[in-house]
């Protein structure tokens, strides 16, 4: 009998990539795009790329000025990559720890278990309807969750925020008979599908079109078509996988590692005492008074959806709904009150992100407040709340560590002075091809670069000044170039080990990276081919905005 081969740990895989990146710094020559410091309209200094005029086949085009410099071969620096990676990814790392600690307090209250049990009882009641039973109640639920997160990804670029929802929806998926991959797919992958088929995402489409000197969010009609197609294929793929796992759980690639979640679920099946302590009413009053004050401070919110805005009394309305829902839930049990608190935490998260530009710091603070109020409502002492919070950070610490290590990959490539060289060489490779081939090469380049630079905003700032003027030379619409960037940026976010969000999501879900790669690789192939096909109409058809 052959000896079973041990699969490398996720830490081993990521560190191996750090070493490989260091090897590349010995092989690839150093290079950089020349930049200059200029002052903007507000008098603030910023760096921008210097352009030069070059002649190609008799035509003059503007392109960023590039020069070769000495590379900085990395050796011992691989051992400093974890430290520097922690510095680079500190925001996501602290976010993971704070959200993990806050949710552990909520998890200890058994409120999430109560919610899951109530949800499962409700879905069973729905199965009495023949039509719903024929379609599959679970299929409807999974599809609705995925569509919601895909819209979030398409409209305001939800990415880091998905980490917080993993803690809720992975246990839900396990309880419904699925696996942790299904739980991650209906949140993280769904948001990724929306991100790739972005409709109004200001962090990718907004920046890319601004650099390409296109009207913001122009060409939205075709992007909406691509979003629908991408999501139809993606949701169908995930539903087929989920059905297979539900039918035979041992066919899951993470069946063994999901033992953690299954045992956690069985531990939560103990009899729960439904009650409402007096302190829960005090917590309700404190939160309500605070929200009423905020309602007077922020009576009207300007909500931003892409390039469109509308004004509404979001905070006062949400406050009123919270007070009414809390009164009903408190009369039932403190557990439902906590679930109500969780629901409105998500509501205020959406208001904060779309109305006030919140990012991970304020979102982490919001969830921390939720955790502390949960502990107070459950009559936990300050020491007990602290203990549960620390237990949560310990449980999720491995996720935080791997995010820091993955951040070291980019540090090595940057310190080795080879990122710009790679980008410049790829741009040169497009010369001499037809329209369809050129836009496909742009797509491939953006896809490869996304493995190195997973930040959509950063990649737009680096690549679009090169791709946009070059598209003029080869007679391709700049809008097509933006779509190539959009697809190249979106799909591989779901597999690249340099993505701190992906590594954080997998860490929270307890999914080894190698298991994830095994599952998602066929899906990636489908999505990448789909992206290539959806690019063809951008250079062969007369589309609005192209």
GUMAR-14019 format. One record per residue (C-alpha): residue number from 1; residue in one letter; chain; x, y, z. Coordinates in steps of 0.25 Angstrom, whole numbers, plus 5000, padded with zeros to 4 digits. Layout:
# residues N
NUM; a; A; X; Y; Z
...
***
This chain:
# residues 546
1; x; A; 5000; 5000; 5000
2; x; A; 5005; 5014; 4996
3; x; A; 5008; 5023; 5008
4; x; A; 4998; 5034; 5008
5; x; A; 5005; 5047; 5004
6; x; A; 5004; 5059; 5014
7; x; A; 4998; 5071; 5009
8; x; A; 5006; 5084; 5012
9; x; A; 5000; 5093; 5023
10; x; A; 4995; 5106; 5018
11; x; A; 5006; 5113; 5025
12; x; A; 5016; 5105; 5017
13; x; A; 5010; 5108; 5004
14; x; A; 5010; 5123; 5006
15; x; A; 5024; 5123; 5011
16; x; A; 5028; 5115; 4999
17; x; A; 5022; 5126; 4990
18; x; A; 5030; 5136; 4998
19; x; A; 5043; 5128; 4995
20; x; A; 5039; 5127; 4980
21; x; A; 5037; 5142; 4980
22; x; A; 5050; 5144; 4986
23; x; A; 5056; 5135; 4975
24; x; A; 5050; 5144; 4964
25; x; A; 5057; 5156; 4969
26; x; A; 5070; 5149; 4966
27; x; A; 5065; 5146; 4951
28; x; A; 5056; 5158; 4947
29; x; A; 5064; 5171; 4945
30; x; A; 5059; 5183; 4953
31; x; A; 5051; 5194; 4947
32; x; A; 5042; 5205; 4950
33; x; A; 5032; 5215; 4944
34; x; A; 5038; 5229; 4946
35; x; A; 5029; 5238; 4955
36; x; A; 5029; 5253; 4959
37; x; A; 5023; 5260; 4970
38; x; A; 5012; 5270; 4967
39; x; A; 5002; 5278; 4974
40; x; A; 4987; 5276; 4972
41; x; A; 4976; 5286; 4972
42; x; A; 4976; 5286; 4988
43; x; A; 4990; 5289; 4988
44; x; A; 4994; 5275; 4993
45; x; A; 5006; 5268; 4988
46; x; A; 5004; 5254; 4981
47; x; A; 5012; 5246; 4972
48; x; A; 5008; 5243; 4957
49; x; A; 5015; 5235; 4946
50; x; A; 5023; 5243; 4935
51; x; A; 5018; 5241; 4921
52; x; A; 5027; 5241; 4908
53; x; A; 5023; 5241; 4894
54; x; A; 5028; 5229; 4886
55; x; A; 5026; 5225; 4871
56; x; A; 5021; 5212; 4868
57; x; A; 5019; 5208; 4853
58; x; A; 5019; 5223; 4850
59; x; A; 5008; 5227; 4860
60; x; A; 5011; 5235; 4872
61; x; A; 5005; 5230; 4886
62; x; A; 5007; 5235; 4900
63; x; A; 5012; 5224; 4910
64; x; A; 5018; 5224; 4924
65; x; A; 5033; 5226; 4924
66; x; A; 5040; 5213; 4929
67; x; A; 5055; 5211; 4932
68; x; A; 5063; 5199; 4937
69; x; A; 5070; 5200; 4950
70; x; A; 5078; 5190; 4959
71; x; A; 5069; 5179; 4964
72; x; A; 5070; 5177; 4979
73; x; A; 5072; 5162; 4981
74; x; A; 5064; 5157; 4993
75; x; A; 5071; 5147; 5003
76; x; A; 5070; 5148; 5018
77; x; A; 5058; 5158; 5015
78; x; A; 5049; 5146; 5014
79; x; A; 5050; 5144; 5029
80; x; A; 5045; 5158; 5031
81; x; A; 5034; 5157; 5021
82; x; A; 5024; 5153; 5033
83; x; A; 5028; 5165; 5041
84; x; A; 5026; 5174; 5029
85; x; A; 5014; 5167; 5024
86; x; A; 5008; 5170; 5038
87; x; A; 5011; 5184; 5036
88; x; A; 5005; 5185; 5022
89; x; A; 4992; 5177; 5026
90; x; A; 4991; 5182; 5040
91; x; A; 4977; 5187; 5037
92; x; A; 4971; 5174; 5032
93; x; A; 4978; 5167; 5044
94; x; A; 4972; 5175; 5055
95; x; A; 4959; 5175; 5048
96; x; A; 4959; 5160; 5048
97; x; A; 4963; 5159; 5063
98; x; A; 4953; 5170; 5067
99; x; A; 4941; 5163; 5059
100; x; A; 4945; 5149; 5064
101; x; A; 4945; 5153; 5078
102; x; A; 4932; 5161; 5077
103; x; A; 4925; 5149; 5070
104; x; A; 4931; 5139; 5081
105; x; A; 4923; 5147; 5092
106; x; A; 4911; 5146; 5083
107; x; A; 4914; 5131; 5080
108; x; A; 4915; 5128; 5095
109; x; A; 4901; 5134; 5097
110; x; A; 4895; 5123; 5088
111; x; A; 4887; 5134; 5081
112; x; A; 4893; 5130; 5067
113; x; A; 4889; 5116; 5070
114; x; A; 4875; 5120; 5074
115; x; A; 4874; 5128; 5061
116; x; A; 4879; 5116; 5053
117; x; A; 4869; 5106; 5059
118; x; A; 4858; 5116; 5057
119; x; A; 4862; 5118; 5042
120; x; A; 4863; 5103; 5040
121; x; A; 4849; 5101; 5046
122; x; A; 4844; 5112; 5037
123; x; A; 4850; 5105; 5024
124; x; A; 4844; 5092; 5028
125; x; A; 4830; 5098; 5029
126; x; A; 4832; 5104; 5015
127; x; A; 4834; 5090; 5009
128; x; A; 4819; 5087; 5011
129; x; A; 4817; 5096; 4998
130; x; A; 4818; 5087; 4986
131; x; A; 4824; 5098; 4977
132; x; A; 4835; 5102; 4987
133; x; A; 4838; 5087; 4990
134; x; A; 4840; 5085; 4975
135; x; A; 4849; 5096; 4973
136; x; A; 4856; 5093; 4986
137; x; A; 4855; 5103; 4998
138; x; A; 4869; 5102; 5001
139; x; A; 4873; 5106; 4987
140; x; A; 4864; 5118; 4988
141; x; A; 4871; 5122; 5001
142; x; A; 4885; 5120; 4996
143; x; A; 4882; 5128; 4983
144; x; A; 4876; 5139; 4991
145; x; A; 4888; 5140; 5000
146; x; A; 4897; 5140; 4988
147; x; A; 4890; 5150; 4980
148; x; A; 4890; 5160; 4992
149; x; A; 4905; 5159; 4994
150; x; A; 4908; 5159; 4979
151; x; A; 4900; 5173; 4979
152; x; A; 4908; 5178; 4990
153; x; A; 4921; 5174; 4982
154; x; A; 4916; 5180; 4970
155; x; A; 4911; 5193; 4976
156; x; A; 4921; 5197; 4987
157; x; A; 4932; 5187; 4985
158; x; A; 4929; 5178; 4998
159; x; A; 4942; 5170; 5001
160; x; A; 4948; 5171; 5014
161; x; A; 4934; 5172; 5020
162; x; A; 4931; 5158; 5016
163; x; A; 4940; 5153; 5027
164; x; A; 4930; 5157; 5038
165; x; A; 4919; 5149; 5031
166; x; A; 4927; 5136; 5030
167; x; A; 4925; 5134; 5045
168; x; A; 4910; 5134; 5043
169; x; A; 4908; 5127; 5030
170; x; A; 4918; 5116; 5031
171; x; A; 4911; 5110; 5043
172; x; A; 4897; 5112; 5036
173; x; A; 4902; 5104; 5024
174; x; A; 4907; 5093; 5033
175; x; A; 4894; 5093; 5040
176; x; A; 4886; 5092; 5027
177; x; A; 4894; 5079; 5023
178; x; A; 4905; 5086; 5014
179; x; A; 4920; 5089; 5017
180; x; A; 4929; 5100; 5020
181; x; A; 4932; 5103; 5006
182; x; A; 4917; 5105; 5003
183; x; A; 4917; 5115; 5014
184; x; A; 4929; 5122; 5009
185; x; A; 4923; 5122; 4994
186; x; A; 4910; 5128; 4998
187; x; A; 4917; 5140; 5004
188; x; A; 4931; 5142; 4999
189; x; A; 4930; 5136; 4985
190; x; A; 4917; 5143; 4983
191; x; A; 4923; 5156; 4986
192; x; A; 4934; 5152; 4977
193; x; A; 4925; 5150; 4966
194; x; A; 4919; 5163; 4968
195; x; A; 4933; 5170; 4969
196; x; A; 4937; 5163; 4956
197; x; A; 4924; 5168; 4949
198; x; A; 4924; 5181; 4956
199; x; A; 4913; 5191; 4952
200; x; A; 4916; 5203; 4960
201; x; A; 4928; 5199; 4969
202; x; A; 4935; 5212; 4971
203; x; A; 4948; 5205; 4976
204; x; A; 4950; 5198; 4962
205; x; A; 4941; 5203; 4951
206; x; A; 4941; 5218; 4957
207; x; A; 4956; 5219; 4958
208; x; A; 4959; 5211; 4945
209; x; A; 4949; 5220; 4937
210; x; A; 4954; 5233; 4943
211; x; A; 4969; 5229; 4939
212; x; A; 4964; 5225; 4925
213; x; A; 4957; 5239; 4924
214; x; A; 4943; 5232; 4922
215; x; A; 4930; 5237; 4928
216; x; A; 4928; 5231; 4941
217; x; A; 4920; 5218; 4941
218; x; A; 4918; 5219; 4926
219; x; A; 4915; 5206; 4918
220; x; A; 4907; 5201; 4930
221; x; A; 4897; 5194; 4921
222; x; A; 4907; 5184; 4916
223; x; A; 4913; 5182; 4930
224; x; A; 4899; 5179; 4935
225; x; A; 4898; 5168; 4925
226; x; A; 4911; 5162; 4929
227; x; A; 4908; 5163; 4943
228; x; A; 4895; 5155; 4941
229; x; A; 4902; 5144; 4932
230; x; A; 4914; 5143; 4942
231; x; A; 4904; 5141; 4954
232; x; A; 4895; 5132; 4947
233; x; A; 4907; 5123; 4944
234; x; A; 4913; 5125; 4957
235; x; A; 4901; 5122; 4966
236; x; A; 4897; 5110; 4957
237; x; A; 4911; 5104; 4960
238; x; A; 4910; 5106; 4975
239; x; A; 4896; 5100; 4976
240; x; A; 4901; 5088; 4968
241; x; A; 4912; 5086; 4978
242; x; A; 4904; 5089; 4990
243; x; A; 4893; 5079; 4986
244; x; A; 4904; 5068; 4984
245; x; A; 4910; 5071; 4998
246; x; A; 4896; 5071; 5004
247; x; A; 4893; 5057; 4998
248; x; A; 4906; 5051; 5002
249; x; A; 4914; 5060; 5012
250; x; A; 4927; 5051; 5010
251; x; A; 4928; 5056; 4996
252; x; A; 4932; 5069; 5002
253; x; A; 4947; 5072; 5000
254; x; A; 4947; 5078; 5014
255; x; A; 4939; 5067; 5021
256; x; A; 4950; 5064; 5031
257; x; A; 4954; 5078; 5034
258; x; A; 4939; 5082; 5036
259; x; A; 4939; 5073; 5048
260; x; A; 4942; 5086; 5056
261; x; A; 4928; 5092; 5051
262; x; A; 4920; 5079; 5053
263; x; A; 4925; 5077; 5067
264; x; A; 4923; 5092; 5070
265; x; A; 4908; 5090; 5065
266; x; A; 4906; 5078; 5074
267; x; A; 4911; 5085; 5086
268; x; A; 4901; 5096; 5083
269; x; A; 4889; 5086; 5083
270; x; A; 4888; 5086; 5098
271; x; A; 4875; 5091; 5103
272; x; A; 4875; 5107; 5103
273; x; A; 4867; 5114; 5114
274; x; A; 4859; 5125; 5108
275; x; A; 4858; 5137; 5117
276; x; A; 4860; 5152; 5117
277; x; A; 4868; 5158; 5129
278; x; A; 4866; 5172; 5134
279; x; A; 4879; 5177; 5129
280; x; A; 4875; 5174; 5115
281; x; A; 4865; 5185; 5116
282; x; A; 4875; 5194; 5121
283; x; A; 4884; 5191; 5109
284; x; A; 4872; 5194; 5100
285; x; A; 4870; 5207; 5106
286; x; A; 4885; 5211; 5105
287; x; A; 4886; 5207; 5091
288; x; A; 4872; 5214; 5087
289; x; A; 4876; 5227; 5094
290; x; A; 4889; 5227; 5087
291; x; A; 4883; 5224; 5073
292; x; A; 4872; 5235; 5076
293; x; A; 4884; 5245; 5078
294; x; A; 4891; 5241; 5066
295; x; A; 4878; 5242; 5058
296; x; A; 4878; 5257; 5062
297; x; A; 4892; 5259; 5059
298; x; A; 4890; 5251; 5045
299; x; A; 4876; 5254; 5041
300; x; A; 4879; 5252; 5026
301; x; A; 4889; 5243; 5020
302; x; A; 4894; 5244; 5006
303; x; A; 4894; 5230; 5001
304; x; A; 4904; 5227; 4989
305; x; A; 4902; 5216; 4979
306; x; A; 4912; 5217; 4969
307; x; A; 4912; 5231; 4963
308; x; A; 4898; 5233; 4967
309; x; A; 4893; 5239; 4981
310; x; A; 4880; 5241; 4988
311; x; A; 4877; 5247; 5001
312; x; A; 4868; 5240; 5012
313; x; A; 4866; 5240; 5027
314; x; A; 4874; 5226; 5028
315; x; A; 4878; 5227; 5043
316; x; A; 4865; 5232; 5048
317; x; A; 4857; 5221; 5041
318; x; A; 4867; 5210; 5045
319; x; A; 4866; 5215; 5059
320; x; A; 4851; 5215; 5059
321; x; A; 4851; 5201; 5053
322; x; A; 4861; 5196; 5063
323; x; A; 4853; 5201; 5075
324; x; A; 4841; 5194; 5070
325; x; A; 4847; 5181; 5067
326; x; A; 4855; 5181; 5080
327; x; A; 4842; 5182; 5088
328; x; A; 4836; 5170; 5082
329; x; A; 4849; 5162; 5082
330; x; A; 4851; 5165; 5097
331; x; A; 4837; 5161; 5101
332; x; A; 4841; 5147; 5094
333; x; A; 4855; 5145; 5099
334; x; A; 4869; 5152; 5101
335; x; A; 4874; 5143; 5090
336; x; A; 4864; 5149; 5079
337; x; A; 4868; 5162; 5085
338; x; A; 4883; 5159; 5082
339; x; A; 4879; 5154; 5068
340; x; A; 4872; 5167; 5066
341; x; A; 4884; 5175; 5070
342; x; A; 4892; 5167; 5060
343; x; A; 4882; 5170; 5049
344; x; A; 4883; 5185; 5051
345; x; A; 4898; 5184; 5053
346; x; A; 4898; 5180; 5038
347; x; A; 4887; 5191; 5034
348; x; A; 4896; 5201; 5041
349; x; A; 4908; 5195; 5034
350; x; A; 4902; 5197; 5020
351; x; A; 4898; 5211; 5024
352; x; A; 4912; 5214; 5029
353; x; A; 4918; 5209; 5016
354; x; A; 4909; 5215; 5006
355; x; A; 4906; 5228; 5013
356; x; A; 4918; 5231; 5021
357; x; A; 4930; 5224; 5014
358; x; A; 4933; 5215; 5026
359; x; A; 4944; 5205; 5024
360; x; A; 4949; 5194; 5033
361; x; A; 4953; 5202; 5045
362; x; A; 4939; 5207; 5047
363; x; A; 4933; 5194; 5043
364; x; A; 4942; 5187; 5054
365; x; A; 4937; 5197; 5064
366; x; A; 4923; 5195; 5061
367; x; A; 4924; 5180; 5063
368; x; A; 4932; 5181; 5075
369; x; A; 4921; 5190; 5081
370; x; A; 4911; 5179; 5077
371; x; A; 4919; 5169; 5085
372; x; A; 4920; 5177; 5097
373; x; A; 4905; 5180; 5097
374; x; A; 4902; 5165; 5095
375; x; A; 4911; 5162; 5107
376; x; A; 4904; 5173; 5116
377; x; A; 4890; 5168; 5111
378; x; A; 4894; 5154; 5116
379; x; A; 4898; 5159; 5130
380; x; A; 4912; 5155; 5127
381; x; A; 4922; 5162; 5137
382; x; A; 4933; 5170; 5131
383; x; A; 4943; 5159; 5133
384; x; A; 4934; 5149; 5127
385; x; A; 4933; 5158; 5114
386; x; A; 4948; 5160; 5114
387; x; A; 4950; 5145; 5115
388; x; A; 4940; 5141; 5104
389; x; A; 4946; 5152; 5095
390; x; A; 4960; 5147; 5097
391; x; A; 4955; 5133; 5094
392; x; A; 4950; 5138; 5081
393; x; A; 4963; 5144; 5077
394; x; A; 4971; 5132; 5081
395; x; A; 4961; 5123; 5072
396; x; A; 4963; 5133; 5060
397; x; A; 4978; 5136; 5062
398; x; A; 4983; 5126; 5052
399; x; A; 4975; 5134; 5041
400; x; A; 4981; 5147; 5046
401; x; A; 4995; 5141; 5045
402; x; A; 4994; 5135; 5031
403; x; A; 4989; 5149; 5026
404; x; A; 5002; 5155; 5031
405; x; A; 5010; 5144; 5024
406; x; A; 5003; 5146; 5011
407; x; A; 5005; 5161; 5011
408; x; A; 5020; 5157; 5011
409; x; A; 5019; 5152; 4997
410; x; A; 5016; 5166; 4991
411; x; A; 5027; 5172; 5000
412; x; A; 5038; 5163; 4994
413; x; A; 5034; 5167; 4980
414; x; A; 5033; 5182; 4983
415; x; A; 5046; 5182; 4991
416; x; A; 5053; 5174; 4980
417; x; A; 5049; 5185; 4970
418; x; A; 5043; 5175; 4960
419; x; A; 5028; 5178; 4960
420; x; A; 5029; 5190; 4950
421; x; A; 5038; 5181; 4941
422; x; A; 5028; 5170; 4940
423; x; A; 5017; 5180; 4937
424; x; A; 5025; 5187; 4926
425; x; A; 5029; 5174; 4920
426; x; A; 5014; 5169; 4919
427; x; A; 5010; 5182; 4913
428; x; A; 5020; 5181; 4902
429; x; A; 5015; 5167; 4899
430; x; A; 5002; 5173; 4893
431; x; A; 5009; 5180; 4881
432; x; A; 5005; 5174; 4867
433; x; A; 4992; 5167; 4870
434; x; A; 4978; 5169; 4865
435; x; A; 4966; 5174; 4873
436; x; A; 4961; 5162; 4879
437; x; A; 4975; 5156; 4882
438; x; A; 4979; 5169; 4888
439; x; A; 4968; 5171; 4898
440; x; A; 4970; 5156; 4902
441; x; A; 4984; 5159; 4904
442; x; A; 4980; 5171; 4913
443; x; A; 4971; 5162; 4921
444; x; A; 4982; 5151; 4923
445; x; A; 4992; 5162; 4927
446; x; A; 4982; 5168; 4937
447; x; A; 4979; 5154; 4942
448; x; A; 4994; 5151; 4944
449; x; A; 4996; 5164; 4951
450; x; A; 4985; 5162; 4960
451; x; A; 4992; 5150; 4966
452; x; A; 5003; 5160; 4970
453; x; A; 4995; 5172; 4973
454; x; A; 4981; 5168; 4978
455; x; A; 4977; 5182; 4981
456; x; A; 4967; 5187; 4970
457; x; A; 4970; 5201; 4973
458; x; A; 4985; 5200; 4973
459; x; A; 4985; 5192; 4961
460; x; A; 4976; 5202; 4954
461; x; A; 4985; 5213; 4957
462; x; A; 4997; 5205; 4952
463; x; A; 4992; 5198; 4940
464; x; A; 4981; 5208; 4934
465; x; A; 4991; 5219; 4930
466; x; A; 4998; 5209; 4922
467; x; A; 4986; 5201; 4916
468; x; A; 4977; 5213; 4913
469; x; A; 4987; 5220; 4903
470; x; A; 4991; 5207; 4897
471; x; A; 4977; 5203; 4894
472; x; A; 4976; 5216; 4886
473; x; A; 4988; 5212; 4877
474; x; A; 4982; 5198; 4874
475; x; A; 4968; 5204; 4872
476; x; A; 4961; 5198; 4884
477; x; A; 4951; 5205; 4892
478; x; A; 4956; 5210; 4905
479; x; A; 4943; 5204; 4911
480; x; A; 4947; 5190; 4906
481; x; A; 4961; 5192; 4913
482; x; A; 4953; 5195; 4926
483; x; A; 4945; 5183; 4925
484; x; A; 4958; 5175; 4923
485; x; A; 4963; 5181; 4935
486; x; A; 4950; 5178; 4943
487; x; A; 4950; 5163; 4939
488; x; A; 4965; 5162; 4941
489; x; A; 4964; 5168; 4955
490; x; A; 4951; 5161; 4960
491; x; A; 4952; 5146; 4957
492; x; A; 4966; 5142; 4963
493; x; A; 4963; 5150; 4976
494; x; A; 4956; 5137; 4979
495; x; A; 4969; 5128; 4978
496; x; A; 4982; 5137; 4979
497; x; A; 4989; 5135; 4992
498; x; A; 4994; 5149; 4992
499; x; A; 4980; 5153; 4995
500; x; A; 4979; 5156; 5010
501; x; A; 4964; 5156; 5010
502; x; A; 4964; 5142; 5004
503; x; A; 4974; 5137; 5013
504; x; A; 4966; 5143; 5025
505; x; A; 4953; 5137; 5020
506; x; A; 4959; 5123; 5019
507; x; A; 4965; 5125; 5033
508; x; A; 4952; 5128; 5039
509; x; A; 4945; 5117; 5032
510; x; A; 4956; 5107; 5036
511; x; A; 4958; 5103; 5022
512; x; A; 4973; 5099; 5018
513; x; A; 4977; 5107; 5005
514; x; A; 4981; 5094; 4998
515; x; A; 4967; 5089; 5000
516; x; A; 4961; 5102; 4995
517; x; A; 4970; 5102; 4982
518; x; A; 4965; 5088; 4979
519; x; A; 4951; 5092; 4980
520; x; A; 4952; 5106; 4973
521; x; A; 4961; 5103; 4962
522; x; A; 4951; 5097; 4952
523; x; A; 4942; 5108; 4956
524; x; A; 4953; 5118; 4953
525; x; A; 4955; 5112; 4939
526; x; A; 4940; 5113; 4936
527; x; A; 4940; 5128; 4940
528; x; A; 4953; 5132; 4933
529; x; A; 4948; 5126; 4920
530; x; A; 4934; 5132; 4922
531; x; A; 4942; 5146; 4924
532; x; A; 4949; 5144; 4911
533; x; A; 4936; 5141; 4903
534; x; A; 4929; 5153; 4910
535; x; A; 4941; 5162; 4905
536; x; A; 4939; 5159; 4890
537; x; A; 4926; 5167; 4888
538; x; A; 4933; 5179; 4894
539; x; A; 4942; 5180; 4881
540; x; A; 4933; 5173; 4871
541; x; A; 4919; 5180; 4874
542; x; A; 4914; 5194; 4875
543; x; A; 4911; 5195; 4890
544; x; A; 4906; 5208; 4897
545; x; A; 4918; 5215; 4904
546; x; A; 4928; 5207; 4896
***
